[in-house]
Amino acid sequence: MSAKLTKLEVEDKLISLTSYDENDYICLTDMVRGEEGSDHIRNWMRNRNTVEFLGIWEQLNNPDFNGVEFDRFKKEAGLNSFNLTPKKWVESTNAKGIISKSGRYGGTYAHKDIAFEFGAWISPMFKLLLIKEFQRLKEIETNKYNLEWDVKRVLSKVNYQIHTDAVKNHIIPKSKKSLDKQWIEYAEEADLLNVALFGCTAKQWKESNPQLALDSKNMRDFASINELAVLSNLESLNSELIKSGVEKKIRFNNLQRIAKQQLEILYNTDMGKSIKKQSNSTYIDEQKKLE
């Protein structure tokens, strides 16, 4: 589980939100803090409907789920002697929808699907407020990345001018192509970057996405934030290599190696920034969180 926590505020309760296996998990302990705490969670898990819900969720999302143990719990659920804790559920069924953790960021966390169901157990109003607050937070995060995407896109366009300037001053003068064909030099250098980073040329992308091409879109419009950051670096690097007279094959090998290396570093640093551009809007007004 990630140690980086975000807080949701619902009915004056601060509820931790974290990530595990690239999914959002909400702290059930925080949801009932001061209101029976772990007893409330155990009472919810003793309910037959809850056990069935948890089992179905795991069957849909967890290929390693122990269905045999689940069937046993389902038969016993509802009996006065039946008792089920998060730890017992996880250890017996190899469940991944609920996580029980000790330490600084300890508590019982559940995948958002399950946390919303637990919220309904508390009250229908609590569930609706929890969902609304969760959606508000996701909108902020998404639009934060959209804003960064826009900045990276502008930066890559600026660096593209530096790149084309290098082609103009150091490749065009040596080009053997006729004046009306010299545009090909620019296209070939752009595709050198495209193949090194995206694995295909602009023409190949357009042929695979004809409708998007008709709408004047290109592969860079659908690049991730990380890819745009690396693209800016490659444009600057290639312009310097061109100025130094490095031949194209050597430049391509270096660019491809560096693109792979930098993407790996960026993805490991912040997986969220590998998301694609979602919309043209950006989150600007912080007061929106008070709505």
C-alpha positions in Angstrom: 0.0 0.0 0.0 1.3 3.4 -0.8 2.4 5.6 2.1 1.1 8.7 0.3 -2.4 9.4 1.7 -5.1 11.8 0.6 -7.9 12.9 2.9 -11.6 12.9 2.1 -13.8 14.9 4.4 -17.3 13.5 5.0 -19.6 14.7 7.9 -16.6 16.3 9.7 -14.6 13.0 9.4 -11.2 12.9 7.7 -11.1 9.7 5.8 -7.8 8.4 4.3 -7.6 7.5 0.7 -4.6 5.6 -0.6 -3.6 3.5 -3.6 -2.8 -0.2 -3.8 -2.0 -2.1 -7.0 -3.0 1.1 -8.9 -6.5 1.1 -7.3 -8.1 3.5 -4.8 -8.6 2.2 -1.3 -10.6 4.1 1.4 -10.0 3.7 5.1 -13.1 2.0 6.7 -11.6 2.6 10.2 -11.7 6.4 9.6 -15.3 6.1 8.4 -16.4 4.9 11.8 -13.8 6.4 14.0 -15.5 7.2 17.4 -18.5 5.2 16.5 -17.7 1.6 17.7 -14.7 1.5 15.4 -13.5 -2.0 14.6 -16.7 -3.5 16.2 -18.8 -1.7 13.6 -16.6 -3.2 10.8 -16.9 -6.7 12.3 -20.7 -6.4 12.7 -20.9 -5.4 9.0 -18.8 -8.3 7.9 -20.9 -10.8 9.9 -23.9 -9.9 7.8 -24.8 -12.5 5.1 -25.4 -9.9 2.4 -22.0 -8.4 3.1 -20.2 -11.7 2.9 -22.0 -12.5 -0.4 -21.1 -9.0 -1.8 -17.4 -9.4 -0.8 -17.2 -12.8 -2.3 -18.8 -11.7 -5.6 -16.5 -8.7 -5.8 -13.4 -11.0 -5.3 -14.6 -13.5 -7.9 -14.9 -10.7 -10.4 -11.6 -9.0 -9.6 -9.3 -11.5 -8.0 -8.2 -14.7 -9.9 -6.4 -15.9 -6.7 -9.5 -15.8 -4.6 -10.2 -18.9 -2.5 -13.8 -19.8 -3.4 -13.9 -22.8 -1.1 -13.3 -20.8 2.0 -15.8 -18.2 0.8 -18.5 -20.9 0.5 -17.8 -21.9 4.1 -18.2 -18.3 5.3 -21.4 -17.9 3.3 -23.0 -20.9 4.9 -22.1 -19.8 8.4 -23.0 -16.1 7.9 -26.0 -15.1 9.9 -25.5 -17.6 12.7 -25.1 -16.2 16.2 -21.7 -17.9 16.5 -20.4 -16.5 13.2 -17.6 -13.9 13.5 -15.6 -12.4 10.7 -12.8 -9.9 10.9 -10.9 -8.2 8.0 -7.8 -10.1 8.9 -9.6 -13.5 9.0 -11.3 -12.8 5.7 -8.1 -11.9 3.9 -6.0 -14.7 5.4 -8.6 -17.4 4.7 -9.7 -16.4 1.2 -6.6 -14.5 -0.1 -8.9 -11.5 -0.7 -7.5 -8.3 -2.1 -10.6 -6.0 -1.8 -9.9 -5.4 1.9 -6.5 -4.7 3.4 -5.8 -4.6 7.2 -2.6 -2.8 8.0 -0.8 -1.8 11.2 1.7 1.0 11.8 1.7 4.7 11.0 -0.8 4.4 8.1 -2.6 1.5 9.7 -6.3 0.6 9.7 -8.7 -1.4 7.6 -8.8 -0.2 4.0 -11.2 -1.3 1.3 -11.4 -0.9 -2.5 -13.6 2.0 -3.3 -16.4 -0.3 -4.5 -16.5 -2.0 -1.1 -16.0 1.2 0.9 -19.1 2.7 -0.8 -21.0 -0.4 0.2 -19.8 0.0 3.8 -20.8 3.6 3.6 -24.4 2.5 2.8 -24.2 0.3 6.0 -23.5 3.5 8.0 -26.3 5.4 6.2 -27.5 6.1 2.7 -26.6 9.8 3.2 -23.1 9.0 4.3 -22.6 6.8 1.2 -23.8 9.5 -1.2 -21.6 12.2 0.5 -18.6 9.8 0.4 -19.1 9.2 -3.3 -19.6 12.9 -4.0 -16.4 13.8 -2.1 -14.5 11.0 -3.8 -15.6 12.2 -7.3 -14.7 15.8 -6.4 -11.2 14.7 -5.5 -10.8 12.6 -8.6 -11.9 15.6 -10.7 -9.3 17.8 -9.1 -6.5 15.2 -9.7 -7.6 14.6 -13.3 -7.7 18.2 -14.2 -4.4 18.8 -12.4 -2.9 16.3 -14.8 -4.7 18.0 -17.7 -3.1 21.3 -16.7 0.3 19.7 -16.6 -0.4 17.9 -19.9 -1.2 21.3 -21.5 2.1 22.8 -20.1 4.1 19.8 -21.4 2.4 20.0 -24.8 3.3 23.7 -25.1 6.9 22.9 -24.0 7.3 20.2 -26.6 6.0 22.6 -29.2 8.6 25.2 -28.1 11.4 22.6 -28.2 10.1 21.5 -31.6 11.1 25.0 -32.9 14.6 24.5 -31.5 14.6 21.1 -33.2 13.5 22.4 -36.6 16.0 25.3 -36.4 18.8 22.7 -36.0 17.5 20.9 -39.1 17.3 24.2 -41.0 20.8 25.3 -40.2 22.7 22.0 -40.2 20.9 19.5 -42.3 19.2 21.5 -45.1 22.4 23.1 -46.3 23.9 19.6 -46.8 20.7 18.1 -48.2 20.8 16.6 -51.7 17.1 16.9 -52.1 15.7 19.5 -54.5 14.3 22.7 -52.9 10.7 21.6 -53.2 11.5 18.3 -51.5 13.5 19.6 -48.6 10.4 19.5 -46.3 11.1 15.7 -46.2 14.2 16.4 -44.1 12.1 18.0 -41.4 9.5 15.1 -41.6 12.2 12.5 -41.3 13.8 14.1 -38.3 10.4 14.4 -36.6 9.8 10.7 -37.3 13.2 9.9 -35.9 11.8 11.2 -32.6 8.4 9.5 -33.1 9.8 6.1 -33.7 12.3 6.4 -30.9 9.5 7.4 -28.4 6.2 6.0 -29.8 7.4 3.2 -32.0 5.8 4.4 -35.2 6.0 7.2 -37.8 3.4 9.9 -38.2 2.2 8.3 -41.4 1.7 4.9 -39.7 -0.2 6.5 -36.9 -2.5 8.3 -39.3 -3.1 5.1 -41.3 -4.1 3.3 -38.1 -6.3 6.2 -36.9 -7.9 7.6 -40.1 -10.9 9.4 -38.4 -8.6 11.1 -35.9 -6.3 12.1 -38.7 -9.3 13.7 -40.6 -9.9 15.7 -37.4 -6.4 17.1 -37.6 -5.2 15.0 -34.6 -1.8 13.4 -34.3 -0.1 10.9 -32.0 1.3 13.7 -29.8 -2.3 14.8 -29.0 -2.8 11.4 -27.3 0.6 11.2 -25.5 0.9 10.9 -21.8 2.4 13.6 -19.6 5.5 11.5 -19.2 5.8 10.9 -22.9 5.5 14.6 -23.6 8.2 15.4 -21.0 10.5 12.8 -22.6 9.7 14.2 -26.1 10.8 17.7 -25.0 14.1 16.2 -23.8 14.6 14.3 -27.1 14.0 17.3 -29.2 16.6 19.3 -27.3 19.0 16.4 -27.4 18.6 15.6 -31.1 19.1 19.3 -32.0 22.5 19.2 -30.2 23.5 15.9 -31.9 22.5 17.4 -35.2 24.7 20.4 -34.6 27.6 18.1 -33.6 27.3 16.3 -36.9 26.4 12.9 -35.4 25.0 10.6 -38.1 21.3 9.7 -38.1 21.6 6.0 -37.2 23.8 6.7 -34.1 21.4 9.5 -33.1 18.4 7.2 -33.4 20.0 4.5 -31.3 20.9 7.0 -28.6 17.4 8.6 -28.7 15.6 5.3 -28.4 17.8 4.2 -25.5 17.3 7.5 -23.7 13.6 7.5 -24.3 13.2 4.1 -22.8 15.4 4.9 -19.8 13.6 8.2 -19.0 10.1 6.7 -19.4 11.0 4.0 -16.9 12.2 6.5 -14.4 9.2 8.7 -14.8 6.6 5.9 -14.6 8.3 4.6 -11.4 8.3 8.1 -9.9 4.6 8.9 -10.5 2.4 6.3 -12.1 -0.5 8.7 -12.2 1.2 10.8 -14.8 1.1 8.0 -17.3 -2.6 8.8 -17.8 -3.7 10.1 -21.1 -5.1 13.5 -21.6 -8.8 13.3 -20.5 -10.4 16.6 -21.4 -9.6 20.2 -22.4 -10.7 21.6 -19.1 -8.3 22.5 -16.2 -9.0 22.8 -12.6 -8.5 26.4 -11.7 -10.9 27.5 -9.0 -10.0 26.0 -5.6 -13.3 27.2 -4.2 -15.0 24.5 -6.2 -14.1 22.0 -3.4 -16.5 23.9 -1.1 -19.5 23.1 -3.3 
